[in-house]
């Protein structure tokens, strides 16, 4: 009888040992699985972050003109491209370039190659504050005077002002005082003023309270306003602004937003 009890206890202990051993092996296996999936998740996230960084900053390898300028990420920009959705145009001259886009009010200007009569849309909603449209388009190969350009200026709610320049004759489709919505057609491009060919020149200047009074005379004011760096929420990522056609040959397409 004692012998039988001994064997019964032995069998119980053996089964218990197998259970403990299996439980121990199971725990080790689960730890390995947890570690494995943790590593996969870590490297996956790191890879995504690296990929995003490469996409955002890949323009830096293309000879950007303003490498020290802080541009707003285009997905967070309040601006849209000044041409219609679905249209693609190339940048003839970009920001911070020698000559006409080197400093001050035109440092962050863009020249966009486009045929005379192309629809121009408002980059932001605002109020039309200036219209000139009485000058004739130039013959190809001739250059006009800087003060003979047709223009339309639109002031935004934050005080900044978008200036669209070199419009065609009678090319302003809005009047001074008109309210315009973002994306609304406001003008037709042209080739007037100091222009070497049909294109749209545009830039946005800072609000008047940010401008500097450069007139030394008492009781006179002459404000010097700088342009601001622009990005656009309805086209491909451009972390250093729009790039010129020699490095971005495909131009930029206006997308739905």
JOTAKA-V141899 format. One record per helix or strand of 2 or more residues. SS is the DSSP state (hx for helix, st for strand). FROM is the first residue (numbers start at 0). LEN is the number of residues. If there is no record, write none. Layout:
SS_FROM_LEN / SS_FROM_LEN
This chain:
hx_1_61 / hx_73_3 / st_87_6 / hx_103_3 / st_109_4 / st_118_3 / st_125_7 / st_149_6 / st_160_12 / st_178_2 / st_184_6 / st_198_7 / hx_207_3 / st_211_2 / st_222_2 / st_251_2
